[in-house]
């Protein structure tokens, strides 16, 4: 896992391929999306339980999903409807 200051660099973990899962951000080219992981975390699964259920994932992968989501949230532009 690379860090730039206190921010994780996830570019080598989160991949986007238009031929896989409709171009959604995936983990290391697997068919598991960032949104899958975030949904599991939001439903109360711990990182350890996710890794137990999906042994192809690592703790670093899960942290990369969180960093990706945080980065996306920072760059979202909100437009108020008239």
N, C-alpha and C positions, 0 to 999 in steps of 0.2 A: 504494500500500500504506500503510495506516495502522498506526501503532504506538502502543501505550499502554504507556509505559515501554519495557521490552524485549520486550513481548508483542505479537505481531501481531494486529490486529483483522481477522478474516476474514469477518465477517457479511455484507459486501457481495459476497463471492466465493463462499462455500459456500452453496448453496441447497438447500432440501428441499421437494419438491413431491410430494404423494401420487400424482399422475398420471404421474410420470416415474421410471423405474427402481425402481418399488415403494416410493417414499418414501425411498430411500437418499440421503445427502448427495452432491450433484453440484456441479460447478464452473460457476458463472455460468449455470445453467439448461441447460447442455449435457447430453448423455447420458453424459458421462464422470464416473464417481464418484470420490470421495475414495479409496475402496478400490482402484479400478483403479490410480490413481497410486501409492498406497502399495505395491501389489503389484509394479508395475514397478520402483520404487526398490529394493524388497527383493530383486528378482531380479537386481539389478546394473546396471540401466539408469541412466545419468546423466541429470540434468535436461536437458542439451543434447540427448541422444538422444531423450528423450520429446518434447521440443518439435519436433525434426526429424520424428519419426513422427506427431505430432499438432500441426500448426502453429497450431491454434486455441487452444492453451494457451500460457501465458506463464510465465516464471520465478516471477512473483508468485503465479500460480495454484498452482504446485507448493509454494511456501513456505506458502501458505494451507492446503494439505492437511496438511502437517506440523504446523502450528500447531493445526489442528482436532484431529488425532490426539493431540497432546500435551495439549490441553485435555480431551479425552475421557478420557484416561488419568488425569489428575489428579482427575477427578470420578467415576471408577468406584468403586463400593462392593463390596468382596469379602466374601462370606459363606462361612464355613467350614462344610462339611457335617458333620452329627453322626455 
